[in-house]
Amino acid sequence: MNNQPDQETLEQVLDAYMAASLEPSRKNLIEWIRKYPKYQQELTDFTVSWIQMETLPPYEREEIDLETMSLRGMSVVQNLLFQKNKVTADREQSQKIIKSLLKECSSEGYSQEQFARNQFISPAMLRKLDLRLISYETMPVPLLESLASLLHCTLTNIAIYFQGPQLQPVGARQKSKQGPIISEKRNFFDEVRNDLTLDEEFRQYWLSVEPKKD
Amino acid sequence: MPQINVSQSFPDLEPLTHRNKHGEIVQRPSDVDEVIHISLLHSSEELVEVAKIEDKTDVRFISEEALVYLTCLNFRTGNKEITDELISILIKRCTRFLQNRFCSLPENEANEAYEKAIEVLFDTILFREDGRGDFFQVKFWAGLKRISIDVFRHFVREIRKKRKSIVSLSEFTGDDFNEDEEYPEFPVSKSISYTEITDPEPSVEKITFEPDEIKDLLKVLTEPIRTAYILYHGYDWQIESVDPTEPTLSKHFRKTPRTIRNWLYKAQEILINNQGVDHE
């Protein structure tokens, strides 16, 4: 975002001051203070630092190897590039919007069966999750974490998806003039108990993590 | 530089977006545009070879401003290999400049300052979303000097914080003398110059000194009197002024004019004693 005219920032003023001044001088400083009185303190401090940098005696040290220093500089830039790439990747991940769980698992290269098995659920349960028929509040944390990990997104992305309204199955038609009656979302653990296609091993696992009712 | 009609021979370059203090979009100098256009005709390998040329009189020399454009272009188009090469070349061109700017800092701090300046430079060139990196395609060395001053300032502050009164900034011993001590009144009119300090019995003919000679002389002074001395004698700063816009030593150091005069007198005394000359 660029600044509008007449709203000179300190940064712009110092850049212009540098570009216009070959070396620090009192006369020049006074001229710039008169042009930008609100930056008097900053212009003065900046000029004093400039003068110190140019005039203070050098610290005694061994001969500097410019080649080594340049390599050191290159390493700094490589590190900067790595950090920036990581931030960009993290940002992209955090901004990921899941529109369909089934499409996401397909784009990650999984079949529905594979993906369901990786989540310790049945393909039927996966389809119910896809249509948001299961209440987010009842979903166990290990399932949410596993979904986030396999889909390369954050828990927030997963939460946003499941907290959305229930979806209609693809190809479903509404013939009635009245809108569809939306049933309440189902409890995850009830689904685990009632799903006849779910592996018994998986059922036992999920029921072992079911929160105890008071 | 070969004469080329840029507008007819080459496609447009990526425009700059940064605005100056007048709100105008900054413009690359036309000679920088020309160098960029010519550079874009090279193959990647040729470009790297030409970019390595450091002799400014060589017609193939690529200025730093043009190198910044080429680096950004290759970075954005994902040409990692050539981006790395151009970054490395730019770093090499900056290293001596930065080393000289930070030579008055202790070794560790000078190295850290160098690294910080490089980091800020490339962060600005490659990543700043406000377009500030554009400034480096217009006035590279002014931009780098600006960064070096900011970094220098930061490290001086850090050193002061860390060590307070211990030796730091090339014998930066801090406030190690009693500023309230009474010294003879310092003459307000400037009767002392570098020349007179180094030559207590000046001849009519003034002696010119090399900057390094003065720098060596200043080693014996401590802060803040050394900076006060430099500002007063080297940069013509006043101790006090009735003009509120005039930067003065008294305002800058937040000390009374009397204290500043004491500092200057003390500095004068130290310098003369260090010359082995009896001022009396």
Interface residues (C-beta under 8 A of the other chain):
Chain A: M1 N2 N3 Q4 P5 D6 Q7 E8 E11 Q12 V13 L14 D15 A16 M18 A19 P24 S25 R26 L29 I30 I33 R34 P37 Q40 T44 D45 F46 T47 V48 S49 W50 I51 Q52 M53 T55 L56 P57 P58 Y59 E60 R61 I64 L66 M69 S70 R72 G73 M74 V76 V77 Q78 L80 L81 K84
Chain B: T17 H18 R19 N20 K21 H22 G23 E24 I25 D84 I87 S88 I91 K92 C94 T95 R96 Q99 R101 F102 C103 S104 L105 P106 E107 A110 N111 Y114 E115 I118 E119 F122 D123 L126 F127 E129 D130 G131 R132 F135 K139 A142 G143 K145 R146 S148 I149 F152 R153 V156 L169 S170 E171 P211 I214 K215 D216 L218 K219 R226 T227 I230 L231 G234 Y235 D236 W237 T245 E246 P247 K251 H252
